[in-house]
Amino acid sequence: MEKTIVEKLNLTKYKQKVILNRPNKEYFSELQQVQEELPLNPVDLMIVFVTNAEEFKSIVSQVIEKQLLVNNGLLYVAYPKKGNKKYETFVHRDEIFPTLGVGEDGYIAGTTYKFNRMVSLDEVFTIVGIKNSEKKETSKVRNTQSVNNYVDFIPQVEAALSSNEKVRQFFSELTPGYKKDWARYIYSAKQEETQAKRKVEMMMILEKGYKSRTLYQQFLKDSGGSGN
């Protein structure tokens, strides 16, 4: 039997729970002792339904400014998918990061709030998780230096994609951070055979519309392992 969204996200472990703007009680019905108004004090879990990008940005800003999540607390925002049959509005997944000001490290600029995951709720909503998580500065600096070592390989990555103009164009529009990540993934391999395999994998992932290997792996995890 397929897991419910509550089971998949392991939401029952949270003690202080808030759900706002729930379209009907069937959503997250397994959760007990749920508060349905904006909390006055920090909580472990907030689930908020929105209908457009402005509402999305507004609730995230409120949670951050009013410090409504405890350390390691989670905010889940459910938004209407493009093409859904319930709402005339929708939020395109590619506008989420720019709207929230999410950097290449996954954090909303100037905050401790980090993009955590994205998973389909049903045929109407997609749900995005944002975690209140302190940055690990030492690790961040080390990783940044490691990635920057591969900047010079980016032209070689672009050359490897030249056989597919659509994919090459998609790659050219990625932010520098995503490009450097791909360069590192491919050219950190010592063997040419491994590099070749990773180039094929990169071509496949980009062709499916995913900007990074991490995002594609998260999609596979959330969809039960099917790459279709």
Biotite code that builds the C-alpha atoms (Angstrom):
import biotite.structure as struc

atoms = struc.array([
    struc.Atom([0.000, 0.000, 0.000], chain_id="A", res_id=1, res_name="MET", atom_name="CA", element="C"),
    struc.Atom([1.342, 3.415, -0.966], chain_id="A", res_id=2, res_name="GLU", atom_name="CA", element="C"),
    struc.Atom([2.441, 5.640, 1.901], chain_id="A", res_id=3, res_name="LYS", atom_name="CA", element="C"),
    struc.Atom([0.431, 8.739, 2.720], chain_id="A", res_id=4, res_name="THR", atom_name="CA", element="C"),
    struc.Atom([2.130, 12.129, 2.552], chain_id="A", res_id=5, res_name="ILE", atom_name="CA", element="C"),
    struc.Atom([2.198, 12.189, 6.363], chain_id="A", res_id=6, res_name="VAL", atom_name="CA", element="C"),
    struc.Atom([4.072, 8.890, 6.421], chain_id="A", res_id=7, res_name="GLU", atom_name="CA", element="C"),
    struc.Atom([6.353, 9.844, 3.554], chain_id="A", res_id=8, res_name="LYS", atom_name="CA", element="C"),
    struc.Atom([7.421, 13.068, 5.261], chain_id="A", res_id=9, res_name="LEU", atom_name="CA", element="C"),
    struc.Atom([7.363, 11.524, 8.752], chain_id="A", res_id=10, res_name="ASN", atom_name="CA", element="C"),
    struc.Atom([5.203, 14.344, 10.110], chain_id="A", res_id=11, res_name="LEU", atom_name="CA", element="C"),
    struc.Atom([3.751, 12.579, 13.152], chain_id="A", res_id=12, res_name="THR", atom_name="CA", element="C"),
    struc.Atom([7.020, 13.023, 15.066], chain_id="A", res_id=13, res_name="LYS", atom_name="CA", element="C"),
    struc.Atom([6.439, 16.770, 15.419], chain_id="A", res_id=14, res_name="TYR", atom_name="CA", element="C"),
    struc.Atom([4.726, 17.886, 18.631], chain_id="A", res_id=15, res_name="LYS", atom_name="CA", element="C"),
    struc.Atom([3.769, 21.474, 17.840], chain_id="A", res_id=16, res_name="GLN", atom_name="CA", element="C"),
    struc.Atom([1.921, 21.507, 14.522], chain_id="A", res_id=17, res_name="LYS", atom_name="CA", element="C"),
    struc.Atom([0.211, 24.284, 12.578], chain_id="A", res_id=18, res_name="VAL", atom_name="CA", element="C"),
    struc.Atom([-1.838, 23.973, 9.375], chain_id="A", res_id=19, res_name="ILE", atom_name="CA", element="C"),
    struc.Atom([-3.086, 27.131, 7.643], chain_id="A", res_id=20, res_name="LEU", atom_name="CA", element="C"),
    struc.Atom([-5.552, 27.654, 4.772], chain_id="A", res_id=21, res_name="ASN", atom_name="CA", element="C"),
    struc.Atom([-6.319, 23.939, 4.466], chain_id="A", res_id=22, res_name="ARG", atom_name="CA", element="C"),
    struc.Atom([-8.831, 23.522, 1.569], chain_id="A", res_id=23, res_name="PRO", atom_name="CA", element="C"),
    struc.Atom([-10.546, 20.685, 3.413], chain_id="A", res_id=24, res_name="ASN", atom_name="CA", element="C"),
    struc.Atom([-9.952, 18.442, 6.427], chain_id="A", res_id=25, res_name="LYS", atom_name="CA", element="C"),
    struc.Atom([-8.932, 15.486, 4.282], chain_id="A", res_id=26, res_name="GLU", atom_name="CA", element="C"),
    struc.Atom([-5.503, 17.002, 3.826], chain_id="A", res_id=27, res_name="TYR", atom_name="CA", element="C"),
    struc.Atom([-3.161, 15.784, 6.593], chain_id="A", res_id=28, res_name="PHE", atom_name="CA", element="C"),
    struc.Atom([-6.126, 14.284, 8.432], chain_id="A", res_id=29, res_name="SER", atom_name="CA", element="C"),
    struc.Atom([-3.823, 11.859, 10.289], chain_id="A", res_id=30, res_name="GLU", atom_name="CA", element="C"),
    struc.Atom([-2.230, 14.696, 12.236], chain_id="A", res_id=31, res_name="LEU", atom_name="CA", element="C"),
    struc.Atom([-3.761, 15.275, 15.658], chain_id="A", res_id=32, res_name="GLN", atom_name="CA", element="C"),
    struc.Atom([-3.791, 18.348, 17.930], chain_id="A", res_id=33, res_name="GLN", atom_name="CA", element="C"),
    struc.Atom([-3.221, 20.771, 15.093], chain_id="A", res_id=34, res_name="VAL", atom_name="CA", element="C"),
    struc.Atom([-3.364, 24.538, 15.513], chain_id="A", res_id=35, res_name="GLN", atom_name="CA", element="C"),
    struc.Atom([-5.057, 26.359, 12.621], chain_id="A", res_id=36, res_name="GLU", atom_name="CA", element="C"),
    struc.Atom([-3.940, 29.915, 13.102], chain_id="A", res_id=37, res_name="GLU", atom_name="CA", element="C"),
    struc.Atom([-0.597, 31.702, 12.929], chain_id="A", res_id=38, res_name="LEU", atom_name="CA", element="C"),
    struc.Atom([1.342, 30.752, 16.092], chain_id="A", res_id=39, res_name="PRO", atom_name="CA", element="C"),
    struc.Atom([2.505, 33.288, 18.653], chain_id="A", res_id=40, res_name="LEU", atom_name="CA", element="C"),
    struc.Atom([5.554, 31.222, 19.587], chain_id="A", res_id=41, res_name="ASN", atom_name="CA", element="C"),
    struc.Atom([7.977, 29.078, 17.539], chain_id="A", res_id=42, res_name="PRO", atom_name="CA", element="C"),
    struc.Atom([6.649, 25.644, 16.545], chain_id="A", res_id=43, res_name="VAL", atom_name="CA", element="C"),
    struc.Atom([8.151, 22.437, 15.129], chain_id="A", res_id=44, res_name="ASP", atom_name="CA", element="C"),
    struc.Atom([6.033, 22.186, 11.996], chain_id="A", res_id=45, res_name="LEU", atom_name="CA", element="C"),
    struc.Atom([3.981, 24.523, 9.837], chain_id="A", res_id=46, res_name="MET", atom_name="CA", element="C"),
    struc.Atom([2.005, 23.485, 6.764], chain_id="A", res_id=47, res_name="ILE", atom_name="CA", element="C"),
    struc.Atom([0.548, 26.331, 4.722], chain_id="A", res_id=48, res_name="VAL", atom_name="CA", element="C"),
    struc.Atom([-1.586, 26.194, 1.575], chain_id="A", res_id=49, res_name="PHE", atom_name="CA", element="C"),
    struc.Atom([-1.173, 29.073, -0.894], chain_id="A", res_id=50, res_name="VAL", atom_name="CA", element="C"),
    struc.Atom([-2.640, 29.788, -4.333], chain_id="A", res_id=51, res_name="THR", atom_name="CA", element="C"),
    struc.Atom([0.021, 31.969, -5.977], chain_id="A", res_id=52, res_name="ASN", atom_name="CA", element="C"),
    struc.Atom([3.634, 33.129, -5.775], chain_id="A", res_id=53, res_name="ALA", atom_name="CA", element="C"),
    struc.Atom([2.764, 36.286, -3.825], chain_id="A", res_id=54, res_name="GLU", atom_name="CA", element="C"),
    struc.Atom([1.085, 34.279, -1.048], chain_id="A", res_id=55, res_name="GLU", atom_name="CA", element="C"),
    struc.Atom([4.033, 31.868, -1.095], chain_id="A", res_id=56, res_name="PHE", atom_name="CA", element="C"),
    struc.Atom([6.533, 34.684, -0.582], chain_id="A", res_id=57, res_name="LYS", atom_name="CA", element="C"),
    struc.Atom([4.341, 36.371, 2.037], chain_id="A", res_id=58, res_name="SER", atom_name="CA", element="C"),
    struc.Atom([4.036, 33.364, 4.352], chain_id="A", res_id=59, res_name="ILE", atom_name="CA", element="C"),
    struc.Atom([7.733, 32.542, 4.090], chain_id="A", res_id=60, res_name="VAL", atom_name="CA", element="C"),
    struc.Atom([8.585, 36.161, 4.952], chain_id="A", res_id=61, res_name="SER", atom_name="CA", element="C"),
    struc.Atom([6.231, 36.105, 7.949], chain_id="A", res_id=62, res_name="GLN", atom_name="CA", element="C"),
    struc.Atom([7.690, 32.874, 9.287], chain_id="A", res_id=63, res_name="VAL", atom_name="CA", element="C"),
    struc.Atom([11.223, 34.237, 8.998], chain_id="A", res_id=64, res_name="ILE", atom_name="CA", element="C"),
    struc.Atom([10.548, 37.741, 10.338], chain_id="A", res_id=65, res_name="GLU", atom_name="CA", element="C"),
    struc.Atom([8.426, 36.543, 13.283], chain_id="A", res_id=66, res_name="LYS", atom_name="CA", element="C"),
    struc.Atom([10.751, 33.584, 13.971], chain_id="A", res_id=67, res_name="GLN", atom_name="CA", element="C"),
    struc.Atom([7.868, 31.115, 13.969], chain_id="A", res_id=68, res_name="LEU", atom_name="CA", element="C"),
    struc.Atom([9.973, 27.948, 13.659], chain_id="A", res_id=69, res_name="LEU", atom_name="CA", element="C"),
    struc.Atom([12.249, 26.377, 16.251], chain_id="A", res_id=70, res_name="VAL", atom_name="CA", element="C"),
    struc.Atom([15.764, 25.348, 15.224], chain_id="A", res_id=71, res_name="ASN", atom_name="CA", element="C"),
    struc.Atom([15.427, 22.435, 12.761], chain_id="A", res_id=72, res_name="ASN", atom_name="CA", element="C"),
    struc.Atom([11.716, 23.187, 12.449], chain_id="A", res_id=73, res_name="GLY", atom_name="CA", element="C"),
    struc.Atom([10.052, 22.750, 9.063], chain_id="A", res_id=74, res_name="LEU", atom_name="CA", element="C"),
    struc.Atom([7.756, 24.912, 6.969], chain_id="A", res_id=75, res_name="LEU", atom_name="CA", element="C"),
    struc.Atom([5.877, 23.078, 4.227], chain_id="A", res_id=76, res_name="TYR", atom_name="CA", element="C"),
    struc.Atom([4.197, 25.252, 1.613], chain_id="A", res_id=77, res_name="VAL", atom_name="CA", element="C"),
    struc.Atom([1.622, 23.578, -0.645], chain_id="A", res_id=78, res_name="ALA", atom_name="CA", element="C"),
    struc.Atom([1.012, 25.380, -3.924], chain_id="A", res_id=79, res_name="TYR", atom_name="CA", element="C"),
    struc.Atom([-1.167, 24.651, -7.005], chain_id="A", res_id=80, res_name="PRO", atom_name="CA", element="C"),
    struc.Atom([0.554, 22.891, -9.890], chain_id="A", res_id=81, res_name="LYS", atom_name="CA", element="C"),
    struc.Atom([0.517, 24.248, -13.402], chain_id="A", res_id=82, res_name="LYS", atom_name="CA", element="C"),
    struc.Atom([-2.456, 22.709, -15.195], chain_id="A", res_id=83, res_name="GLY", atom_name="CA", element="C"),
    struc.Atom([-4.353, 21.830, -12.030], chain_id="A", res_id=84, res_name="ASN", atom_name="CA", element="C"),
    struc.Atom([-8.133, 21.677, -12.414], chain_id="A", res_id=85, res_name="LYS", atom_name="CA", element="C"),
    struc.Atom([-9.083, 23.316, -9.107], chain_id="A", res_id=86, res_name="LYS", atom_name="CA", element="C"),
    struc.Atom([-7.447, 26.747, -9.257], chain_id="A", res_id=87, res_name="TYR", atom_name="CA", element="C"),
    struc.Atom([-7.011, 29.252, -12.061], chain_id="A", res_id=88, res_name="GLU", atom_name="CA", element="C"),
    struc.Atom([-3.695, 30.213, -10.488], chain_id="A", res_id=89, res_name="THR", atom_name="CA", element="C"),
    struc.Atom([-0.536, 28.159, -10.117], chain_id="A", res_id=90, res_name="PHE", atom_name="CA", element="C"),
    struc.Atom([3.109, 28.470, -9.078], chain_id="A", res_id=91, res_name="VAL", atom_name="CA", element="C"),
    struc.Atom([5.776, 27.369, -11.540], chain_id="A", res_id=92, res_name="HIS", atom_name="CA", element="C"),
    struc.Atom([8.534, 25.440, -9.770], chain_id="A", res_id=93, res_name="ARG", atom_name="CA", element="C"),
    struc.Atom([11.256, 27.397, -11.611], chain_id="A", res_id=94, res_name="ASP", atom_name="CA", element="C"),
    struc.Atom([10.058, 30.698, -10.116], chain_id="A", res_id=95, res_name="GLU", atom_name="CA", element="C"),
    struc.Atom([10.257, 29.529, -6.493], chain_id="A", res_id=96, res_name="ILE", atom_name="CA", element="C"),
    struc.Atom([13.986, 30.046, -5.944], chain_id="A", res_id=97, res_name="PHE", atom_name="CA", element="C"),
    struc.Atom([14.098, 33.522, -7.578], chain_id="A", res_id=98, res_name="PRO", atom_name="CA", element="C"),
    struc.Atom([10.931, 34.576, -5.724], chain_id="A", res_id=99, res_name="THR", atom_name="CA", element="C"),
    struc.Atom([12.354, 33.559, -2.352], chain_id="A", res_id=100, res_name="LEU", atom_name="CA", element="C"),
    struc.Atom([15.902, 34.695, -3.096], chain_id="A", res_id=101, res_name="GLY", atom_name="CA", element="C"),
    struc.Atom([17.366, 31.210, -2.665], chain_id="A", res_id=102, res_name="VAL", atom_name="CA", element="C"),
    struc.Atom([21.124, 31.086, -3.188], chain_id="A", res_id=103, res_name="GLY", atom_name="CA", element="C"),
    struc.Atom([23.252, 28.361, -4.718], chain_id="A", res_id=104, res_name="GLU", atom_name="CA", element="C"),
    struc.Atom([23.707, 26.815, -1.265], chain_id="A", res_id=105, res_name="ASP", atom_name="CA", element="C"),
    struc.Atom([19.941, 26.322, -0.940], chain_id="A", res_id=106, res_name="GLY", atom_name="CA", element="C"),
    struc.Atom([19.507, 29.012, 1.738], chain_id="A", res_id=107, res_name="TYR", atom_name="CA", element="C"),
    struc.Atom([17.176, 31.989, 1.484], chain_id="A", res_id=108, res_name="ILE", atom_name="CA", element="C"),
    struc.Atom([19.567, 34.933, 1.380], chain_id="A", res_id=109, res_name="ALA", atom_name="CA", element="C"),
    struc.Atom([20.474, 36.329, 4.802], chain_id="A", res_id=110, res_name="GLY", atom_name="CA", element="C"),
    struc.Atom([18.543, 33.668, 6.739], chain_id="A", res_id=111, res_name="THR", atom_name="CA", element="C"),
    struc.Atom([18.941, 30.236, 8.325], chain_id="A", res_id=112, res_name="THR", atom_name="CA", element="C"),
    struc.Atom([16.102, 28.872, 6.188], chain_id="A", res_id=113, res_name="TYR", atom_name="CA", element="C"),
    struc.Atom([17.121, 26.253, 3.641], chain_id="A", res_id=114, res_name="LYS", atom_name="CA", element="C"),
    struc.Atom([15.217, 24.555, 0.820], chain_id="A", res_id=115, res_name="PHE", atom_name="CA", element="C"),
    struc.Atom([14.667, 21.019, 2.080], chain_id="A", res_id=116, res_name="ASN", atom_name="CA", element="C"),
    struc.Atom([12.636, 19.038, -0.440], chain_id="A", res_id=117, res_name="ARG", atom_name="CA", element="C"),
    struc.Atom([9.879, 19.117, -3.053], chain_id="A", res_id=118, res_name="MET", atom_name="CA", element="C"),
    struc.Atom([7.240, 16.400, -3.418], chain_id="A", res_id=119, res_name="VAL", atom_name="CA", element="C"),
    struc.Atom([3.871, 15.988, -5.115], chain_id="A", res_id=120, res_name="SER", atom_name="CA", element="C"),
    struc.Atom([0.959, 16.159, -2.665], chain_id="A", res_id=121, res_name="LEU", atom_name="CA", element="C"),
    struc.Atom([-1.776, 15.157, -5.134], chain_id="A", res_id=122, res_name="ASP", atom_name="CA", element="C"),
    struc.Atom([-2.989, 16.109, -8.619], chain_id="A", res_id=123, res_name="GLU", atom_name="CA", element="C"),
    struc.Atom([-3.602, 19.685, -7.429], chain_id="A", res_id=124, res_name="VAL", atom_name="CA", element="C"),
    struc.Atom([-0.751, 20.565, -5.077], chain_id="A", res_id=125, res_name="PHE", atom_name="CA", element="C"),
    struc.Atom([3.018, 20.276, -4.894], chain_id="A", res_id=126, res_name="THR", atom_name="CA", element="C"),
    struc.Atom([4.570, 20.744, -1.468], chain_id="A", res_id=127, res_name="ILE", atom_name="CA", element="C"),
    struc.Atom([7.925, 22.391, -0.748], chain_id="A", res_id=128, res_name="VAL", atom_name="CA", element="C"),
    struc.Atom([9.803, 21.999, 2.517], chain_id="A", res_id=129, res_name="GLY", atom_name="CA", element="C"),
    struc.Atom([11.928, 24.778, 4.019], chain_id="A", res_id=130, res_name="ILE", atom_name="CA", element="C"),
    struc.Atom([14.000, 23.995, 7.117], chain_id="A", res_id=131, res_name="LYS", atom_name="CA", element="C"),
    struc.Atom([15.264, 26.401, 9.770], chain_id="A", res_id=132, res_name="ASN", atom_name="CA", element="C"),
    struc.Atom([18.827, 25.115, 9.823], chain_id="A", res_id=133, res_name="SER", atom_name="CA", element="C"),
    struc.Atom([22.018, 26.895, 10.872], chain_id="A", res_id=134, res_name="GLU", atom_name="CA", element="C"),
    struc.Atom([24.698, 27.116, 8.191], chain_id="A", res_id=135, res_name="LYS", atom_name="CA", element="C"),
    struc.Atom([27.884, 25.148, 8.694], chain_id="A", res_id=136, res_name="LYS", atom_name="CA", element="C"),
    struc.Atom([30.323, 27.858, 7.707], chain_id="A", res_id=137, res_name="GLU", atom_name="CA", element="C"),
    struc.Atom([33.519, 25.799, 7.693], chain_id="A", res_id=138, res_name="THR", atom_name="CA", element="C"),
    struc.Atom([32.010, 23.168, 5.461], chain_id="A", res_id=139, res_name="SER", atom_name="CA", element="C"),
    struc.Atom([30.533, 25.823, 3.214], chain_id="A", res_id=140, res_name="LYS", atom_name="CA", element="C"),
    struc.Atom([33.878, 27.548, 2.669], chain_id="A", res_id=141, res_name="VAL", atom_name="CA", element="C"),
    struc.Atom([35.636, 24.264, 1.971], chain_id="A", res_id=142, res_name="ARG", atom_name="CA", element="C"),
    struc.Atom([32.945, 23.160, -0.476], chain_id="A", res_id=143, res_name="ASN", atom_name="CA", element="C"),
    struc.Atom([32.988, 26.525, -2.245], chain_id="A", res_id=144, res_name="THR", atom_name="CA", element="C"),
    struc.Atom([36.737, 26.296, -2.744], chain_id="A", res_id=145, res_name="GLN", atom_name="CA", element="C"),
    struc.Atom([36.362, 22.737, -4.024], chain_id="A", res_id=146, res_name="SER", atom_name="CA", element="C"),
    struc.Atom([33.717, 23.731, -6.559], chain_id="A", res_id=147, res_name="VAL", atom_name="CA", element="C"),
    struc.Atom([35.682, 26.760, -7.758], chain_id="A", res_id=148, res_name="ASN", atom_name="CA", element="C"),
    struc.Atom([38.571, 24.485, -8.684], chain_id="A", res_id=149, res_name="ASN", atom_name="CA", element="C"),
    struc.Atom([36.433, 23.232, -11.577], chain_id="A", res_id=150, res_name="TYR", atom_name="CA", element="C"),
    struc.Atom([35.349, 26.568, -13.080], chain_id="A", res_id=151, res_name="VAL", atom_name="CA", element="C"),
    struc.Atom([37.814, 26.180, -15.949], chain_id="A", res_id=152, res_name="ASP", atom_name="CA", element="C"),
    struc.Atom([36.153, 22.907, -16.962], chain_id="A", res_id=153, res_name="PHE", atom_name="CA", element="C"),
    struc.Atom([32.770, 24.512, -17.715], chain_id="A", res_id=154, res_name="ILE", atom_name="CA", element="C"),
    struc.Atom([33.584, 25.131, -21.420], chain_id="A", res_id=155, res_name="PRO", atom_name="CA", element="C"),
    struc.Atom([34.422, 21.426, -21.736], chain_id="A", res_id=156, res_name="GLN", atom_name="CA", element="C"),
    struc.Atom([31.050, 20.542, -20.218], chain_id="A", res_id=157, res_name="VAL", atom_name="CA", element="C"),
    struc.Atom([29.312, 22.800, -22.741], chain_id="A", res_id=158, res_name="GLU", atom_name="CA", element="C"),
    struc.Atom([31.276, 21.160, -25.551], chain_id="A", res_id=159, res_name="ALA", atom_name="CA", element="C"),
    struc.Atom([30.119, 17.734, -24.360], chain_id="A", res_id=160, res_name="ALA", atom_name="CA", element="C"),
    struc.Atom([26.514, 18.913, -24.771], chain_id="A", res_id=161, res_name="LEU", atom_name="CA", element="C"),
    struc.Atom([26.973, 20.342, -28.269], chain_id="A", res_id=162, res_name="SER", atom_name="CA", element="C"),
    struc.Atom([25.316, 17.323, -29.901], chain_id="A", res_id=163, res_name="SER", atom_name="CA", element="C"),
    struc.Atom([21.966, 18.298, -28.353], chain_id="A", res_id=164, res_name="ASN", atom_name="CA", element="C"),
    struc.Atom([21.139, 21.961, -28.899], chain_id="A", res_id=165, res_name="GLU", atom_name="CA", element="C"),
    struc.Atom([18.113, 21.932, -26.566], chain_id="A", res_id=166, res_name="LYS", atom_name="CA", element="C"),
    struc.Atom([20.162, 20.528, -23.687], chain_id="A", res_id=167, res_name="VAL", atom_name="CA", element="C"),
    struc.Atom([23.113, 22.809, -24.445], chain_id="A", res_id=168, res_name="ARG", atom_name="CA", element="C"),
    struc.Atom([20.799, 25.827, -24.327], chain_id="A", res_id=169, res_name="GLN", atom_name="CA", element="C"),
    struc.Atom([19.267, 24.620, -21.044], chain_id="A", res_id=170, res_name="PHE", atom_name="CA", element="C"),
    struc.Atom([22.743, 24.251, -19.543], chain_id="A", res_id=171, res_name="PHE", atom_name="CA", element="C"),
    struc.Atom([23.801, 27.710, -20.772], chain_id="A", res_id=172, res_name="SER", atom_name="CA", element="C"),
    struc.Atom([20.885, 29.246, -18.837], chain_id="A", res_id=173, res_name="GLU", atom_name="CA", element="C"),
    struc.Atom([21.838, 27.599, -15.534], chain_id="A", res_id=174, res_name="LEU", atom_name="CA", element="C"),
    struc.Atom([23.324, 29.720, -12.768], chain_id="A", res_id=175, res_name="THR", atom_name="CA", element="C"),
    struc.Atom([27.130, 29.531, -12.353], chain_id="A", res_id=176, res_name="PRO", atom_name="CA", element="C"),
    struc.Atom([26.703, 27.365, -9.254], chain_id="A", res_id=177, res_name="GLY", atom_name="CA", element="C"),
    struc.Atom([24.881, 24.607, -11.117], chain_id="A", res_id=178, res_name="TYR", atom_name="CA", element="C"),
    struc.Atom([27.425, 24.723, -13.949], chain_id="A", res_id=179, res_name="LYS", atom_name="CA", element="C"),
    struc.Atom([30.331, 24.386, -11.525], chain_id="A", res_id=180, res_name="LYS", atom_name="CA", element="C"),
    struc.Atom([28.625, 21.473, -9.781], chain_id="A", res_id=181, res_name="ASP", atom_name="CA", element="C"),
    struc.Atom([28.328, 19.607, -13.085], chain_id="A", res_id=182, res_name="TRP", atom_name="CA", element="C"),
    struc.Atom([31.955, 20.349, -13.952], chain_id="A", res_id=183, res_name="ALA", atom_name="CA", element="C"),
    struc.Atom([33.076, 19.030, -10.588], chain_id="A", res_id=184, res_name="ARG", atom_name="CA", element="C"),
    struc.Atom([30.910, 15.911, -10.849], chain_id="A", res_id=185, res_name="TYR", atom_name="CA", element="C"),
    struc.Atom([32.336, 14.971, -14.239], chain_id="A", res_id=186, res_name="ILE", atom_name="CA", element="C"),
    struc.Atom([35.968, 16.002, -13.957], chain_id="A", res_id=187, res_name="TYR", atom_name="CA", element="C"),
    struc.Atom([36.556, 14.922, -10.367], chain_id="A", res_id=188, res_name="SER", atom_name="CA", element="C"),
    struc.Atom([36.536, 11.387, -11.800], chain_id="A", res_id=189, res_name="ALA", atom_name="CA", element="C"),
    struc.Atom([40.060, 10.167, -12.499], chain_id="A", res_id=190, res_name="LYS", atom_name="CA", element="C"),
    struc.Atom([39.233, 7.693, -15.268], chain_id="A", res_id=191, res_name="GLN", atom_name="CA", element="C"),
    struc.Atom([38.117, 8.869, -18.722], chain_id="A", res_id=192, res_name="GLU", atom_name="CA", element="C"),
    struc.Atom([35.636, 6.000, -18.836], chain_id="A", res_id=193, res_name="GLU", atom_name="CA", element="C"),
    struc.Atom([33.967, 7.270, -15.657], chain_id="A", res_id=194, res_name="THR", atom_name="CA", element="C"),
    struc.Atom([33.912, 10.811, -17.025], chain_id="A", res_id=195, res_name="GLN", atom_name="CA", element="C"),
    struc.Atom([32.223, 9.548, -20.194], chain_id="A", res_id=196, res_name="ALA", atom_name="CA", element="C"),
    struc.Atom([29.545, 7.721, -18.178], chain_id="A", res_id=197, res_name="LYS", atom_name="CA", element="C"),
    struc.Atom([28.886, 10.834, -16.114], chain_id="A", res_id=198, res_name="ARG", atom_name="CA", element="C"),
    struc.Atom([28.536, 12.945, -19.255], chain_id="A", res_id=199, res_name="LYS", atom_name="CA", element="C"),
    struc.Atom([25.844, 10.565, -20.519], chain_id="A", res_id=200, res_name="VAL", atom_name="CA", element="C"),
    struc.Atom([24.102, 10.754, -17.139], chain_id="A", res_id=201, res_name="GLU", atom_name="CA", element="C"),
    struc.Atom([24.297, 14.558, -17.195], chain_id="A", res_id=202, res_name="MET", atom_name="CA", element="C"),
    struc.Atom([22.790, 14.681, -20.687], chain_id="A", res_id=203, res_name="MET", atom_name="CA", element="C"),
    struc.Atom([19.886, 12.492, -19.546], chain_id="A", res_id=204, res_name="MET", atom_name="CA", element="C"),
    struc.Atom([19.193, 14.538, -16.395], chain_id="A", res_id=205, res_name="ILE", atom_name="CA", element="C"),
    struc.Atom([19.341, 17.902, -18.160], chain_id="A", res_id=206, res_name="LEU", atom_name="CA", element="C"),
    struc.Atom([17.133, 16.588, -20.959], chain_id="A", res_id=207, res_name="GLU", atom_name="CA", element="C"),
    struc.Atom([14.483, 15.746, -18.345], chain_id="A", res_id=208, res_name="LYS", atom_name="CA", element="C"),
    struc.Atom([14.580, 19.373, -17.184], chain_id="A", res_id=209, res_name="GLY", atom_name="CA", element="C"),
    struc.Atom([16.462, 18.977, -13.889], chain_id="A", res_id=210, res_name="TYR", atom_name="CA", element="C"),
    struc.Atom([19.179, 21.502, -13.145], chain_id="A", res_id=211, res_name="LYS", atom_name="CA", element="C"),
    struc.Atom([21.280, 19.218, -10.974], chain_id="A", res_id=212, res_name="SER", atom_name="CA", element="C"),
    struc.Atom([21.873, 15.582, -10.172], chain_id="A", res_id=213, res_name="ARG", atom_name="CA", element="C"),
    struc.Atom([20.728, 16.238, -6.599], chain_id="A", res_id=214, res_name="THR", atom_name="CA", element="C"),
    struc.Atom([17.337, 17.567, -7.724], chain_id="A", res_id=215, res_name="LEU", atom_name="CA", element="C"),
    struc.Atom([16.870, 14.581, -10.034], chain_id="A", res_id=216, res_name="TYR", atom_name="CA", element="C"),
    struc.Atom([17.762, 12.109, -7.278], chain_id="A", res_id=217, res_name="GLN", atom_name="CA", element="C"),
    struc.Atom([15.288, 13.860, -4.955], chain_id="A", res_id=218, res_name="GLN", atom_name="CA", element="C"),
    struc.Atom([12.612, 13.472, -7.642], chain_id="A", res_id=219, res_name="PHE", atom_name="CA", element="C"),
    struc.Atom([13.365, 9.749, -7.930], chain_id="A", res_id=220, res_name="LEU", atom_name="CA", element="C"),
    struc.Atom([13.213, 9.358, -4.158], chain_id="A", res_id=221, res_name="LYS", atom_name="CA", element="C"),
    struc.Atom([9.899, 11.189, -3.840], chain_id="A", res_id=222, res_name="ASP", atom_name="CA", element="C"),
    struc.Atom([8.324, 9.377, -6.799], chain_id="A", res_id=223, res_name="SER", atom_name="CA", element="C"),
    struc.Atom([9.307, 5.930, -5.599], chain_id="A", res_id=224, res_name="GLY", atom_name="CA", element="C"),
    struc.Atom([12.291, 5.438, -7.884], chain_id="A", res_id=225, res_name="GLY", atom_name="CA", element="C"),
    struc.Atom([10.664, 5.835, -11.300], chain_id="A", res_id=226, res_name="SER", atom_name="CA", element="C"),
    struc.Atom([12.529, 8.086, -13.678], chain_id="A", res_id=227, res_name="GLY", atom_name="CA", element="C"),
    struc.Atom([9.594, 8.449, -16.048], chain_id="A", res_id=228, res_name="ASN", atom_name="CA", element="C"),
])
